[in-house]
Amino acid sequence: MTTKKTVDAPKNGECQKPAAALVLELEFMLFNGRQLMCEAFNSVLKTHQITLDQNAFSRYCLQRATEKCLHGLLPALGKKGLAAEGIADKIKQQFESSLNASTTLPKPELVALLQKAVENNIKIGLLSFLPQENADRLMARLSLSQPASLHIMKKKADDLPTPDTWLSLLKSMAVVPRCAIALVDGATACKSALAVGMRCCVAPDRFTCWQDFNGADLVEENISNLKLDNILALLTPAHFRERAK
């Protein structure tokens, strides 16, 4: 007579795999906010007889504090006497108007990637620095089979996101940093994500492709080439061992 070996079922909270998450910025990653910001800078500066090319925008205008960007940009273009604050207000207004336009949609490549992640039980977190109403308007244009978590930060800084804003997003999702991957397109977001212990995947755009992404776990120059399997591999023990070498 053989005895069938039984195994007790794990208790609640025991032997459960930690939740994994993909996190990214709403307006400056999922949506093409940087392109819209460049267009806003160009449009407003043209009224002051200033022509702004891509190189100048990439060098001076990537920080989120528009006034600070102008304090560097205007003297470099020989327009030191202009009032940066008034110009900054107009740029912000145009950016907000463009972002709110119904024709502004999330990047289809990222929507497809996030949907596949949802189907694989990966949590999705979105970080925004917009007013609640504007962020909700953008969220309504994102169609996923399971809703993403939106976390809005009312924070002013020379550049964003900062490490504490990522931590606030992860806390709201009940996800620990070591189980999260930040999907970013710029050096500031990359460094702040790495600073809190997340893995980081970078897909730079034409404005940020020159930046230093030292420390990033994965850099993919073409956003269309992002593969979920490659991204999730960043959370495997093998990748942690490779980083530790």
VENKA-V502554 format. One record per pair of residues at least 12 apart in sequence whose C-alpha atoms are under 6 Angstrom apart, sorted by the first residue. I is the first residue (numbers start at 0). GAP is how many residues later the second one is. Records with the same first field share a line. If there is no record, write none. Layout:
I: GAP + GAP
This chain:
19: 102 + 159 + 160
20: 101 + 102 + 103 + 159
21: 102 + 158 + 159 + 160
22: 101 + 102 + 103 + 159
23: 102 + 158 + 159
24: 101 + 102 + 103
25: 100 + 101 + 102
29: 76 + 77
30: 75 + 76
36: 58
39: 51 + 54 + 55
40: 50
57: 149
59: 13
62: 96
63: 95
64: 93
65: 22
66: 17 + 18 + 21
69: 14
108: 115
114: 29
123: 24
124: 23 + 24
125: 24
126: 24
127: 24
128: 23 + 24
150: 18
160: 28
161: 30
162: 29
176: 20 + 21
177: 19 + 20
179: 18
180: 17 + 18 + 19
181: 18
182: 18 + 19
183: 18
184: 17 + 18 + 19
185: 22
186: 26
199: 16 + 17
200: 16 + 17 + 18
201: 17
202: 16 + 17 + 18 + 20
